[in-house]
């Protein structure tokens, strides 16, 4: 859901962007377009809204920054949101999770203890981008974006950290990401360091009703977002979820599959869902045509007995169709188990679901190590580490030690050692229960 345009701009371009930024503060004359293919700053300017339309110009004050209760960006109230869809023709899935603790941000003369949100994006089931995003709510109820640590992955390995920024560093200001009470025509900048990061948002409509994972949602808003490369896109924000959808079902799409506690239900895991989980785990261990068909049968039985969010149902059916056609397809098998684990969120605490995810990635680590796929092994270890990062207590010393060993094996591309450690990790996780 990020769609940011951030470039390592070279000397003259930086000076140009800096001069433009200084001028921007007074007149909104020009924010230069940055060409997406080259990263170079163009002479042309973005079609900015007039300064008089902006609602992010007053200096925010932060008395209780960690209490983010704005219904359209409820960062401190939603523990995890799962997004799904497709991007560039590949299945796309995102986990956005509230992390324990805070990040101290010094912005001018303000010291702000910001909430940290972990963003993990998967393309075709594999980790593609990770970011820690920092948010704070001002006293007027508006929510401010104070920066992010970004890691972009290529075949399991960090390719770059482009996109990292923090309010107060390099003259970067904090940026409003949601007004307290948005109105049609409001304009604000969710990133505002021209030449490095920049997005301008215009509210197009308020009071909308949208289809949610488990029913209709009122008082959503739609916005139009202008990026630094001149491209635009429309987004929906919905109460209880925050950023709700981007794109359309026919093209690139990123939309909420479900969120907790918004969609949580106080009921035990349904028997059909438990049976589905068992069949998926069996088939991933023994991906024969018969065991994969059994997963499809379990999915049909569960779906007939329990309401399933439309987007997640569509993704599950797509991945199962792929897996049934090619039982040895490791990516389809992984995505199917990810979908199944997501469904547990409605019935189990996040901590319990994350332990199921740890077990999922330990199994995947063993599968990829057996295939001698060093890149996937590295990505599996990263995924284990990211889930582990969400724990609010140190937990098992054995698990911590074995995760460190797994990282060392992945870094030296020792897939045989990684496979051995994967089996030990599975035992560590069984001990947690």
MOKA-V161611 format. One record per pair of residues at least 12 apart in sequence whose C-alpha atoms are under 7 Angstrom apart, sorted by the first residue. I is the first residue (numbers start at 0). GAP is how many residues later the second one is. Records with the same first field share a line. If there is no record, write none. Layout:
I: GAP  GAP
This chain:
0: 245  253
4: 192  222  223  224
5: 156  157  190  191
6: 32  155  189
8: 30  31
12: 28
13: 181
16: 177  178
20: 173
27: 23
29: 15  16
30: 14  15  163
31: 12  13  14
32: 12  13  195  196  197
33: 194  195
34: 194
35: 193
45: 184
52: 133  134
53: 132  133  134
54: 131  132  133
55: 120  132
59: 78
60: 77  78
61: 50  75  76  77
62: 76
64: 47  48  49  71  72  73
65: 47  48  49  70  71
66: 70
67: 68  69
69: 71  110
70: 168  169
71: 165  166  167  168  169  170
72: 105  168  169
73: 166  167  168
75: 22
77: 182  183
78: 18  19  181  182
79: 15  16  17  18  179  180
80: 14  15  16  175  177  178  179
81: 12  13  14  174  175  176  177
82: 12  171  172  173  174
83: 170  171  172  173
84: 168  169  170
85: 166  167  168
86: 165  166
87: 164
89: 33  34
90: 32  33
91: 30  31  32
92: 28  29  30
93: 26  27  28
94: 24  25  26
95: 21  22  23  24
96: 20  21  22
97: 18  19  20
98: 17  18  19  291
99: 290  292
101: 12  13  14
102: 12  13
105: 62
106: 60  61
107: 60
113: 20  21  22
114: 19  20  21
115: 16  17  18  19
116: 15  16  17
117: 13  14  15
118: 12  13
123: 207
124: 206  209  210
125: 253
126: 26  29  252
127: 24  25  26
128: 22  23  24
129: 20  21  22
130: 17  18  19  20
131: 16  17  18
132: 14  15  16
133: 12  13  14
139: 40
140: 39
141: 36  37  38
142: 33  34  35  36
143: 30  31  32  33  34
144: 29  30  31  32  45
145: 20  21  28  29
146: 18  19  20
147: 16  17  18
148: 15  16
149: 12  13  14
154: 220  221
155: 219  220  222  223
156: 218  221  222
171: 21
172: 19
174: 14  15  16  17
175: 12  13  14
176: 13
182: 20  23
183: 19  20  21  22
184: 17  18  19
185: 16  17
186: 14  15  16
187: 12  13  14
188: 12
197: 29  30
198: 26  27  28  29
199: 25  26  27
200: 22  23  24  25
201: 21  22  23
202: 19  20  21
203: 18  19  20
204: 16  17
205: 13  14  15  16
206: 12  13  14
207: 12  13
212: 44  45  96  97
213: 95
218: 19  20
219: 16  17  18  19
220: 15  16  17
221: 12  13  14  15
222: 12  13
233: 12  13
239: 22
240: 18
243: 12
256: 52  54  55
259: 85
262: 83
263: 81  82  83
264: 81  82
265: 81
266: 80
267: 79
268: 75  78
271: 29  30
272: 29
274: 23
275: 19  22  23
276: 63
278: 15  16
279: 15  57
283: 49
286: 40  41
287: 39
288: 35  38
291: 32  35
292: 31
295: 24
315: 20  23
318: 13  16  17
319: 16
340: 12
353: 33
357: 26  29
358: 67  70
360: 19  22  23
361: 60  63  64
362: 59
363: 16
364: 12  15  54  57
365: 53  56  57
368: 46  47  49  50
369: 49
371: 43
373: 36  39  41
376: 33
377: 32
380: 25  26
397: 30
398: 26  29
401: 19  23
405: 12  15
